[in-house]
Amino acid sequence: MIKNIIFDMGNVLLTYNPDVPLELYCQTKEERTVIKQELFDGPEWVQGDLGNITNEGKYASVKARIPQHMHESLKKCIYGWQVCIKPVSGAFEFCEYAKQKGYRIYVLSNASDEFYDYFPKFLPFDYFDGIVISSDVHAVKPDVRIYRHILDAYQLVPDECLFIDDMEKNAEGAGFAGMKSTVFRNDFEEIKKRFRL
């Protein structure tokens, strides 16, 4: 029986789309292509999620790999990427539904410590029964250690947990930790029906 619902954040609770800051801050298609590859798809982004590098460190490292005329756009993307964040349609309503039904709700996200600045603008931390972000535990999904961490931290029984993520590999990672899991495809009603919530 499911008693706990654990949400990924990006593209489950809040939107994450690097194309938004890239379109806003970059001057040319070349800049968008290079900065997307070197920043958002680069190793520094993951290191940020692991809690191993600051924004200042990201900038210093990435700018060494790209042309100088792109440095200002890079800086704007690093410090202003949060412009892409907005609530996912239906997410708050689903959370409210889950709480009213008596489920405990949690957040488990790959995120840098910037999470603590932007997340409470959308929902207060204490709205959830618990939150674990990767930069605090130095492990990122789908590493099974991060799922085990949230289970241990809140004394959760794995098969009483449903984990919802927009990426298949991360949903599979939860399965390796003994949780039920599903890939979110922008349809909370489908999840309600499938798991009889």
C-alpha positions as CSV (number, residue, x, y, z in Angstrom):
1,M,0.0,0.0,0.0
2,I,1.3,3.4,-1.0
3,K,1.6,5.8,2.0
4,N,4.3,8.2,0.7
5,I,4.6,10.1,-2.6
6,I,8.1,11.4,-3.4
7,F,8.3,14.0,-6.2
8,D,11.2,14.9,-8.4
9,M,11.3,18.7,-8.7
10,G,12.3,19.6,-12.3
11,N,9.5,19.2,-14.7
12,V,7.3,17.5,-12.1
13,L,6.7,20.3,-9.6
14,L,8.6,23.2,-11.3
15,T,9.6,23.6,-14.9
16,Y,13.2,23.4,-15.9
17,N,14.0,24.4,-19.5
18,P,17.5,25.8,-20.3
19,D,16.3,27.0,-23.7
20,V,14.5,29.8,-21.9
21,P,17.6,31.5,-20.4
22,L,19.6,30.7,-23.6
23,E,17.0,32.5,-25.8
24,L,16.9,35.4,-23.3
25,Y,20.6,35.9,-22.6
26,C,22.5,34.7,-25.7
27,Q,22.9,36.9,-28.8
28,T,23.4,34.3,-31.5
29,K,22.5,30.7,-32.4
30,E,26.2,29.9,-32.0
31,E,26.2,31.2,-28.4
32,R,23.1,29.2,-27.5
33,T,24.6,26.1,-28.9
34,V,28.0,26.5,-27.2
35,I,26.7,27.5,-23.8
36,K,24.0,24.8,-23.8
37,Q,26.7,22.2,-24.5
38,E,29.4,23.5,-22.2
39,L,27.2,24.7,-19.2
40,F,23.8,23.0,-19.1
41,D,25.1,19.7,-20.6
42,G,28.6,20.1,-19.2
43,P,30.3,18.5,-16.2
44,E,30.1,21.6,-14.0
45,W,26.3,21.4,-13.9
46,V,26.4,17.9,-12.4
47,Q,29.2,19.0,-10.1
48,G,26.9,21.8,-8.9
49,D,24.1,19.2,-8.2
50,L,26.7,17.2,-6.3
51,G,27.5,20.2,-4.1
52,N,31.1,20.2,-5.3
53,I,31.2,23.6,-7.1
54,T,29.7,27.1,-6.7
55,N,28.4,29.4,-9.4
56,E,31.7,31.2,-9.3
57,G,33.5,28.0,-9.9
58,K,31.2,27.1,-12.8
59,Y,31.9,30.4,-14.5
60,A,35.6,30.2,-14.0
61,S,35.7,26.6,-15.4
62,V,33.3,26.9,-18.3
63,K,34.6,30.3,-19.6
64,A,38.1,28.7,-20.1
65,R,36.5,26.5,-22.7
66,I,34.5,29.0,-24.7
67,P,35.4,32.2,-26.8
68,Q,35.8,35.4,-24.8
69,H,32.9,37.2,-26.5
70,M,30.5,34.6,-25.0
71,H,31.6,35.2,-21.4
72,E,29.0,37.8,-20.6
73,S,26.2,35.6,-21.9
74,L,27.6,32.6,-20.0
75,K,27.6,34.6,-16.8
76,K,23.9,35.7,-17.3
77,C,22.9,32.1,-17.9
78,I,24.7,30.8,-14.8
79,Y,23.2,33.5,-12.5
80,G,19.9,33.9,-14.3
81,W,18.8,30.4,-15.4
82,Q,16.0,30.4,-12.8
83,V,14.0,32.6,-15.2
84,C,12.7,29.3,-16.7
85,I,11.2,28.2,-13.4
86,K,7.4,28.2,-13.0
87,P,4.9,25.7,-11.5
88,V,4.1,22.7,-13.6
89,S,0.4,22.7,-14.5
90,G,-1.6,20.6,-12.0
91,A,1.3,20.0,-9.6
92,F,0.0,22.0,-6.7
93,E,-3.5,20.6,-7.1
94,F,-2.1,17.0,-7.1
95,C,-0.1,17.8,-4.0
96,E,-3.2,19.1,-2.3
97,Y,-5.2,16.1,-3.4
98,A,-2.5,13.7,-2.0
99,K,-2.3,15.5,1.3
100,Q,-6.1,15.5,1.7
101,K,-6.1,11.7,1.0
102,G,-3.6,11.3,3.9
103,Y,-0.4,10.6,1.8
104,R,2.8,12.0,3.1
105,I,4.6,14.0,0.4
106,Y,8.4,14.5,-0.1
107,V,10.8,16.1,-2.6
108,L,13.8,14.3,-3.9
109,S,15.7,16.3,-6.5
110,N,19.0,16.7,-8.2
111,A,19.7,20.4,-7.4
112,S,22.5,22.7,-6.3
113,D,22.2,24.7,-3.1
114,E,20.4,27.5,-5.1
115,F,17.3,25.3,-4.5
116,Y,17.0,27.0,-1.1
117,D,16.7,30.4,-2.7
118,Y,14.1,29.7,-5.4
119,F,12.0,26.8,-4.2
120,P,10.3,28.6,-1.3
121,K,9.0,31.2,-3.7
122,F,6.7,28.5,-5.0
123,L,5.9,26.4,-1.9
124,P,7.2,26.6,1.7
125,F,9.5,23.9,2.7
126,D,7.2,22.8,5.6
127,Y,4.4,22.1,3.1
128,F,6.2,18.8,2.5
129,D,6.9,16.1,5.0
130,G,10.6,16.0,3.9
131,I,13.0,17.3,1.3
132,V,16.3,15.8,0.1
133,I,18.4,17.5,-2.5
134,S,21.5,16.0,-4.1
135,S,24.0,18.8,-3.2
136,D,23.4,18.1,0.5
137,V,24.1,14.3,0.2
138,H,26.7,14.4,-2.6
139,A,24.9,11.9,-4.8
140,V,22.6,12.4,-7.8
141,K,19.8,10.3,-9.2
142,P,19.9,7.6,-10.4
143,D,22.6,6.7,-7.9
144,V,20.8,4.3,-5.5
145,R,22.4,6.0,-2.5
146,I,20.2,9.1,-2.8
147,Y,17.0,7.1,-2.7
148,R,18.3,5.1,0.3
149,H,19.2,8.4,1.9
150,I,15.6,9.7,1.8
151,L,14.3,6.4,3.0
152,D,16.7,6.4,6.0
153,A,16.3,10.0,6.8
154,Y,12.5,9.8,7.1
155,Q,12.3,6.1,8.1
156,L,10.2,5.2,5.1
157,V,9.3,1.7,4.0
158,P,10.4,1.4,0.3
159,D,7.4,-0.5,-1.0
160,E,5.1,2.1,0.7
161,C,6.7,4.8,-1.5
162,L,5.7,6.0,-5.0
163,F,8.5,8.0,-6.7
164,I,7.5,10.3,-9.6
165,D,10.2,11.6,-12.0
166,D,10.2,12.9,-15.6
167,M,13.3,10.9,-16.5
168,E,13.0,7.1,-17.0
169,K,16.5,6.4,-15.6
170,N,15.7,8.2,-12.4
171,A,12.4,6.3,-12.0
172,E,14.3,3.1,-12.5
173,G,16.8,4.1,-9.9
174,A,14.0,4.3,-7.3
175,G,13.0,0.8,-8.3
176,F,16.5,-0.5,-7.4
177,A,15.9,1.0,-3.9
178,G,12.7,-1.0,-3.6
179,M,10.2,1.9,-4.3
180,K,7.3,1.9,-6.7
181,S,8.0,4.5,-9.4
182,T,6.6,6.1,-12.5
183,V,7.7,8.4,-15.3
184,F,5.7,11.7,-15.3
185,R,4.3,12.6,-18.7
186,N,2.4,15.7,-17.7
187,D,-0.6,13.8,-16.6
188,F,-1.3,13.6,-12.9
189,E,-4.7,12.1,-13.5
190,E,-3.1,9.1,-15.2
191,I,-1.0,8.6,-12.1
192,K,-4.0,8.7,-9.8
193,K,-5.8,6.1,-11.9
194,R,-2.8,3.8,-12.4
195,F,-1.9,3.6,-8.7
196,R,-5.5,4.0,-7.4
197,L,-4.5,7.0,-5.3
